[in-house]
């Protein structure tokens, strides 16, 4: 992405950003200059809901021209939802338009024929000059409306539009979407998860299967669209293509327009041109819960609670030895915040499960990336200390699931179909990184439901500060080298009984490749 690869190997993400800005600054000044984000709309109260503009961060734009195409000729696309800090009452609806429009807005109501409530939205303009990426100059327009004061457990209809395109018009009712807020109390629900999707036929197939699971929400464990396919915090002059995001959001819309798509950031999500931390582009595209430790440096770190389950998103770029472009960017504040979240959730009387998702793997035997020593060093002791119920990763493009692990050792074998008791035994780790990108490889044979091929040990490696260290591991229980995703069914129970997570690995074919249960005594 504009930085020669040999030079990028020695540069942090902030240094790459500074290099690109210096290299393209004169050209940008000629074009009209780098400008901050434009139009920010204020909030407005409506019955049962409030919309607020998201907090703007600095963006770059192509020019100061105010010319706009006739809005009637421009249709929104790429709708994607995300919870606010409280999924019971907060939802962000985000979308994209292919060109600048006037007065974007959202309509929301309890029925498709009752969308009289019209709320202004915020535009975030993202400019990528020719030379930084593979295309010519490219400007993207992302629109966001943050809704608050919603009612728990309620389904809302919504439509997005702008001057000249009103979704309440009869001929545009087919563009409406729906979403449902989280319930006010614990009840059974399903969510899905994967990482490393990108744009492909396999990615589209997985989206179709996920929609059929009827999940309450979906977790994307990093490496979202692959606008930067290098993903090393290294870049070249030709590979980065911001237009990949246009394709990705259009591809994902079939699910994300009705299912909150909760993302965590991976190494391919650091894009050096937009900001010193590499996340400026992501901040234009996504509005995530604003309750993390360091919004400036780590916008992809946050938590939310759905029913009896707490979900925590972490940013392993902060602790990665393998890909150190953002190593240490939080100065330790992320890990400190994470432990505080674990303490809080374990003390909460209405929360049974704590699930953590992020990109780099603590435990994986892929021949590509394998395991991340920085995660093992910083966070695995906290997983053990606070008996985290499930850890979901991506990064390695395959499905792999561990036995029950504690203290970096197998404390209990967990064959397919068996149960782990997380409050007394240990942690189960799942790599679900086969969402759509090209697949990696294992050093041991596949072993999955109906095709078990148990081995006593697997040769692998872990990425440490000083490089790769070979290891022979006994914790690799299930390995499946094809496209897949994760389905998790959460079933609460009365106090004193076992509440459960039923976890299934599901292949692109629809076949089940793994299933196991995590149980914990309900509070």
C-alpha positions in Angstrom: 0.0 0.0 0.0 2.6 2.5 -1.1 5.4 1.4 1.2 8.2 -0.6 -0.3 8.1 -4.1 1.3 11.7 -4.1 2.5 11.2 -0.8 4.1 7.9 -1.8 5.6 9.5 -4.7 7.4 11.4 -2.3 9.6 8.5 0.1 10.2 5.7 0.2 12.7 2.2 1.0 11.5 2.6 4.6 12.7 5.8 5.0 10.7 4.2 3.5 7.6 1.4 6.0 8.0 3.8 8.9 8.3 5.8 7.7 5.3 2.7 7.5 3.1 1.4 10.9 4.2 4.7 12.5 3.4 4.9 10.8 0.1 1.4 11.8 -1.1 1.0 15.2 0.8 2.0 17.5 -2.2 -0.3 15.6 -4.5 -3.2 15.8 -2.0 -2.7 19.5 -1.6 -3.0 20.0 -5.3 -6.2 18.0 -5.3 -7.8 20.0 -2.5 -6.1 18.7 0.5 -6.7 16.3 3.3 -9.9 17.3 5.1 -11.7 16.1 8.2 -14.9 14.2 8.1 -17.9 16.3 6.9 -21.6 16.3 7.7 -22.3 15.2 11.3 -26.0 15.1 12.2 -27.4 15.7 15.6 -29.6 13.3 17.5 -33.4 13.4 17.6 -35.9 11.8 19.9 -38.7 9.6 18.5 -41.2 7.4 20.4 -39.2 4.4 21.7 -36.0 5.3 20.0 -33.2 7.9 19.8 -30.7 8.4 17.1 -27.4 10.1 17.7 -24.6 10.8 15.3 -21.5 8.7 15.9 -18.4 10.6 17.2 -16.4 11.7 14.2 -12.7 10.9 13.8 -10.3 12.4 11.3 -10.8 11.1 7.7 -9.4 12.0 4.3 -11.5 13.2 1.4 -10.8 13.6 -2.3 -12.0 17.2 -2.8 -14.1 20.0 -1.5 -16.6 19.7 -4.4 -20.3 20.0 -3.3 -21.7 18.6 -6.6 -23.9 15.6 -6.0 -25.8 13.2 -8.2 -29.6 13.2 -8.3 -30.4 11.2 -5.2 -33.2 9.4 -7.0 -30.5 7.6 -9.0 -28.4 6.4 -6.1 -29.4 3.4 -4.0 -27.8 2.6 -0.6 -26.0 -0.7 -0.3 -23.9 -2.7 2.2 -26.1 -2.3 5.2 -24.6 -3.7 8.4 -25.7 -3.6 12.0 -23.8 -3.5 15.2 -24.9 -3.3 18.8 -24.1 -0.4 21.0 -22.7 -1.0 24.5 -26.2 -2.2 25.6 -27.7 -4.5 23.0 -31.1 -4.3 24.7 -31.5 -0.6 23.8 -28.8 0.4 21.3 -28.2 -0.5 17.7 -26.1 1.2 14.9 -27.3 0.9 11.3 -24.5 1.5 8.8 -24.6 1.6 5.1 -22.7 2.9 2.0 -23.6 5.0 -1.0 -21.5 5.0 -4.2 -21.4 8.7 -4.5 -22.1 11.8 -2.4 -25.7 12.4 -1.5 -27.7 15.1 0.4 -29.2 14.6 3.8 -28.9 10.9 4.5 -31.3 9.5 7.0 -32.9 6.4 8.5 -36.5 5.6 9.1 -37.6 3.3 11.9 -40.8 1.9 13.1 -42.7 -1.1 14.5 -44.3 -1.9 11.2 -43.2 -1.5 7.5 -46.2 0.8 6.9 -45.3 3.0 9.9 -42.0 4.6 9.1 -42.9 8.2 9.7 -40.0 8.6 12.2 -37.1 10.1 10.2 -33.7 10.6 11.8 -30.6 12.2 10.2 -27.5 10.1 9.8 -23.8 10.8 9.7 -21.5 10.5 6.7 -17.9 9.4 6.9 -15.9 10.1 3.7 -12.9 7.9 3.1 -10.4 8.9 0.3 -7.7 6.7 -1.1 -5.4 8.3 -3.7 -4.0 6.6 -6.7 -0.6 5.2 -5.9 -1.6 4.2 -2.3 -3.7 1.4 -3.7 -4.3 -0.6 -6.8 -7.0 1.6 -8.2 -7.2 5.2 -9.3 -8.4 7.9 -6.8 -11.3 6.3 -4.9 -13.7 8.0 -2.5 -16.0 5.9 -0.3 -19.1 7.2 1.5 -20.1 5.4 4.7 -23.2 6.4 6.6 -24.1 5.7 10.2 -27.1 6.1 12.5 -26.8 5.2 16.1 -30.2 4.3 17.7 -30.7 4.4 21.4 -33.6 4.1 23.8 -34.9 1.1 21.9 -37.1 -1.4 23.7 -35.6 -4.8 24.7 -36.6 -7.9 22.8 -38.4 -5.9 20.1 -38.3 -6.2 16.3 -38.0 -2.9 14.4 -38.3 -2.2 10.7 -36.0 0.3 9.2 -35.2 1.9 5.9 -32.1 4.0 4.9 -32.2 6.8 2.4 -31.3 10.4 1.4 -32.8 13.3 -0.5 -34.5 11.8 -3.5 -34.5 8.2 -2.2 -37.1 7.7 0.6 -37.6 4.0 1.7 -41.1 4.9 2.9 -42.2 5.4 -0.7 -44.4 2.4 -1.8 -42.0 1.4 -4.7 -39.1 1.2 -2.3 -40.6 -0.8 0.5 -38.6 -3.8 -0.8 -35.5 -2.1 0.5 -36.5 -2.3 4.1 -34.7 -4.3 6.8 -35.4 -5.5 10.3 -33.5 -6.0 13.5 -34.3 -7.3 16.9 -32.8 -5.9 20.2 -31.5 -8.2 22.9 -34.0 -9.4 25.5 -34.2 -7.9 29.0 -33.6 -11.3 30.6 -31.9 -14.6 29.9 -33.4 -16.8 27.3 -32.1 -19.4 24.8 -30.4 -17.9 21.7 -27.9 -18.8 19.0 -24.9 -16.9 17.6 -22.5 -17.7 14.8 -18.8 -16.9 14.4 -15.8 -17.2 12.0 -12.8 -15.2 10.9 -10.9 -14.5 7.7 -13.7 -14.1 5.2 -12.8 -11.8 2.4 -14.7 -11.8 -0.9 -15.2 -15.2 -2.6 -17.8 -17.8 -3.6 -17.0 -19.7 -0.4 -17.5 -16.5 1.7 -20.9 -16.1 0.0 -21.8 -19.7 0.7 -21.0 -19.4 4.3 -23.1 -16.2 4.6 -26.0 -18.1 3.2 -25.7 -20.9 5.7 -25.3 -18.5 8.6 -28.5 -16.7 7.7 -30.2 -20.1 7.9 -29.1 -20.6 11.5 -31.2 -17.5 12.5 -28.5 -16.2 14.8 -29.0 -13.3 17.3 -25.7 -11.9 16.2 -22.5 -12.9 14.4 -18.9 -12.6 15.5 -16.2 -11.9 12.9 -12.8 -12.7 14.5 -10.7 -10.4 12.3 -9.3 -10.2 8.7 -12.6 -9.0 7.4 -12.4 -7.9 3.8 -8.7 -8.2 2.8 -8.4 -4.7 1.2 -4.8 -5.3 2.2 -4.1 -8.9 1.2 -0.5 -8.8 2.4 -1.5 -8.5 6.1 2.0 -8.4 7.5 2.0 -4.8 8.4 4.1 -4.8 5.2 2.8 -3.4 1.9 3.7 -3.1 -1.7 2.8 -0.5 -4.4 0.0 -2.5 -6.0 -1.8 -4.9 -3.6 -4.0 -2.6 -1.5 -7.4 -2.0 -3.0 -10.0 -0.1 -0.9 -12.7 -1.1 -3.4 -12.6 -4.6 -2.0 -14.6 -3.2 0.9 -17.4 -2.2 -1.5 -17.6 -5.8 -2.6 -17.4 -7.2 0.9 -20.2 -5.1 2.3 -22.4 -5.9 -0.7 -21.7 -9.6 -0.3 -22.4 -9.6 3.5 -25.6 -7.5 3.4 -27.8 -10.5 3.0 -27.0 -11.3 6.7 -25.7 -8.1 8.2 -28.8 -6.1 7.4 -30.7 -8.1 10.0 -28.0 -9.7 12.1 -25.6 -7.5 14.1 -22.1 -8.2 12.6 -19.7 -7.7 15.5 -16.1 -7.5 14.2 -12.7 -7.8 15.8 -9.6 -6.5 14.0 -6.9 -8.7 12.6 -3.6 -8.1 10.8 -5.2 -7.6 7.4 -7.4 -4.9 8.9 -4.5 -2.5 9.6 -4.4 -0.1 6.6 -1.5 2.3 7.0 -2.7 5.2 4.8 -5.7 6.2 6.9 -4.3 6.7 10.4 -1.1 6.0 12.6 -2.7 2.9 14.1 -3.9 1.6 10.8 -7.6 1.6 11.8 -8.8 4.9 10.3 -10.5 3.0 7.5 -12.2 0.6 9.9 -13.5 3.6 12.0 -15.1 4.9 8.8 -16.8 1.6 8.0 -17.9 0.4 11.5 -19.4 1.8 14.6 -18.7 -0.6 17.4 -19.5 -0.4 21.1 -17.6 2.6 22.6 -16.7 1.0 25.9 -13.2 -0.2 25.4 -10.0 1.0 27.1 -8.5 3.1 24.4 -10.7 4.2 21.5 -7.8 6.3 20.0 -5.5 3.3 19.6 -7.7 0.2 19.8 -11.2 0.9 18.4 -11.9 -2.8 17.9 -11.7 -3.6 21.7 -15.1 -3.6 23.4 -17.6 -5.8 25.2 -21.3 -6.4 25.3 -23.8 -8.6 27.1 -26.6 -10.7 25.5 -28.8 -12.5 28.0 -26.6 -14.5 30.3 -23.5 -14.2 28.1 -20.8 -11.6 28.1 -18.8 -11.2 24.8 -15.4 -9.5 24.8 -13.5 -8.5 21.6 -9.7 -8.0 21.9 -7.1 -6.7 19.5 -4.1 -9.1 19.3 -2.1 -6.8 17.0 -1.2 -5.1 20.3 0.5 -8.3 21.6 1.6 -10.1 18.4 5.2 -11.2 18.1 4.6 -12.7 14.7 3.3 -9.4 13.1 4.6 -6.6 15.3 3.4 -3.5 13.3 1.2 -2.5 16.3 3.0 -4.4 19.0 2.6 -2.6 22.3 0.4 0.2 20.9 -1.8 0.2 24.0 1.0 0.3 26.5 -0.6 -2.5 28.5 -3.9 -0.7 28.9 -5.8 -3.4 26.9 -4.7 -6.3 29.1 -5.5 -4.2 32.3 -9.0 -3.4 30.9 -9.5 -7.0 29.9 -8.9 -8.3 33.4 -11.2 -5.6 34.8 -13.9 -6.9 32.4 -13.4 -10.5 33.5 -13.6 -9.5 37.1 -16.8 -7.6 36.5 -18.5 -10.3 34.5 -17.6 -13.1 36.9 -19.0 -11.0 39.8 -22.3 -10.2 38.0 -25.2 -12.3 39.2 -27.0 -12.5 35.9 -24.0 -13.5 33.7 -23.0 -17.2 33.4 -20.8 -17.3 30.4 -17.8 -15.2 29.2 -16.7 -15.7 25.6 -13.7 -14.0 24.1 -13.0 -13.6 20.4 -10.1 -12.1 18.6 -7.9 -12.9 15.6 -4.5 -14.5 16.4 -4.6 -18.0 17.9 -3.4 -19.0 21.3 -3.4 -22.6 20.2 -3.4 -23.8 16.6 -1.2 -26.3 14.6 -1.5 -24.7 11.2 1.7 -24.8 9.1 1.1 -21.1 8.3 0.8 -19.1 11.5 0.3 -21.7 14.2 0.2 -20.2 17.7 0.8 -16.7 18.9 3.2 -16.4 21.8 2.2 -12.9 22.7 -1.4 -14.1 23.3 -0.2 -17.0 25.4 2.0 -14.6 27.4 -0.5 -11.8 28.0 -4.0 -13.3 28.0 -3.9 -17.1 28.5 -3.1 -16.7 32.2 -6.3 -14.5 32.5 -8.4 -17.0 30.5 -7.3 -19.6 33.1 -7.6 -17.4 36.2 -11.2 -16.3 35.3 -12.3 -19.6 33.7 -13.3 -18.1 30.4 -15.8 -20.5 28.8 -14.8 -20.3 25.1 -12.1 -18.6 23.1 -12.8 -18.1 19.4 -10.0 -17.2 16.9 -9.3 -16.8 13.2 -5.9 -16.1 11.5 -5.3 -19.7 10.4 -7.6 -20.6 7.5 -9.0 -23.9 8.8 -11.1 -25.3 11.6 -9.3 -26.6 14.7 -10.5 -27.3 18.2 -8.5 -28.1 21.3 -9.0 -30.3 24.3 -9.6 -28.6 27.6 -6.5 -26.6 28.4 -5.2 -25.0 31.6 -1.7 -23.9 32.4 -0.7 -24.6 28.8 -1.4 -28.3 29.3 -4.3 -30.7 28.5 -6.3 -31.2 31.7 -9.0 -33.2 30.0 -9.4 -34.8 26.6 -12.6 -33.6 24.9 -13.7 -36.0 22.2 -16.4 -35.0 19.8 -19.8 -34.9 21.5 -18.4 -34.6 25.1 -18.8 -31.9 27.7 -16.3 -29.5 29.3 -17.1 -28.0 32.7 -15.5 -24.6 32.4 -15.9 -23.5 36.0 -13.7 -26.4 37.3 -11.7 -27.7 34.4 -10.2 -25.3 31.9 -10.7 -23.5 28.6 -11.6 -24.8 25.1 -10.1 -22.9 22.1 -11.6 -22.9 18.6 -9.9 -21.7 15.4 -12.7 -20.9 12.9 -10.7 -19.2 10.2 -12.1 -20.9 7.1 -14.8 -18.4 6.2 -13.8 -17.7 2.7 -10.1 -17.1 2.0 -7.7 -19.7 0.5 -7.1 -22.5 2.9 -3.8 -23.4 4.8 -2.6 -26.8 5.8 -2.0 -29.1 8.9 1.0 -31.2 9.6 -1.3 -33.9 11.0 -4.2 -35.6 9.2 -7.7 -34.2 9.3 -9.8 -35.5 12.2 -13.5 -34.5 12.4 -16.9 -35.8 13.1 -17.5 -39.1 11.3 -13.8 -39.1 10.1 -11.9 -39.3 13.4 -8.1 -39.8 13.1 -6.8 -39.4 16.6 -3.0 -38.9 17.1 -1.1 -38.6 20.3 0.8 -35.5 19.3 1.2 -33.0 16.5 4.4 -31.1 15.5 3.8 -27.4 15.4 5.4 -24.1 16.5 4.7 -20.9 18.4 5.7 -17.4 17.5 7.9 -15.8 20.2 9.6 -12.5 20.5 12.8 -13.9 19.1 11.2 -16.0 16.3 9.5 -19.3 15.8 9.9 -22.1 18.4 9.0 -25.6 17.5 6.8 -27.6 19.8 5.0 -30.9 20.0 1.5 -30.6 21.3 -1.1 -33.0 22.6 -4.1 -30.6 22.6 -5.2 -30.7 18.9 -8.5 -32.6 19.1 -10.4 -31.7 15.9 -8.9 -30.6 12.5 -10.9 -29.9 9.4 -9.3 -28.4 6.3 -12.2 -26.9 4.4 -14.6 -24.0 4.6 -16.7 -23.8 7.7 -18.1 -21.6 10.6 -19.1 -21.9 14.2 -22.6 -22.1 15.6 -23.2 -21.7 19.4 -26.5 -22.4 21.1 -26.8 -20.9 24.6 -29.3 -22.4 27.0 -29.8 -20.8 30.4 -30.9 -22.8 33.4 -32.4 -22.2 36.8 -30.0 -21.3 39.6 -28.0 -24.3 40.7 -28.5 -26.2 37.5 -26.1 -26.4 34.5 -26.5 -23.8 31.8 -24.9 -24.8 28.6 -23.1 -23.7 25.4 -23.6 -26.2 22.6 -20.9 -25.6 20.1 -20.9 -26.9 16.6 -18.5 -26.7 13.7 -20.5 -26.6 10.4 -19.0 -27.1 7.0 -19.8 -25.1 3.9 -21.7 -28.2 2.8 -24.0 -27.9 5.8 -22.5 -31.0 7.4 -21.5 -31.0 11.1 -17.8 -31.5 11.6 -17.6 -31.1 15.3 -19.8 -30.6 18.3 -19.2 -30.4 22.1 -20.8 -28.7 25.1 -19.5 -26.3 27.6 -21.4 -26.4 30.9 -21.4 -24.2 34.0 -23.5 -24.1 37.1 -26.0 -21.2 36.7 -25.7 -18.4 39.3 
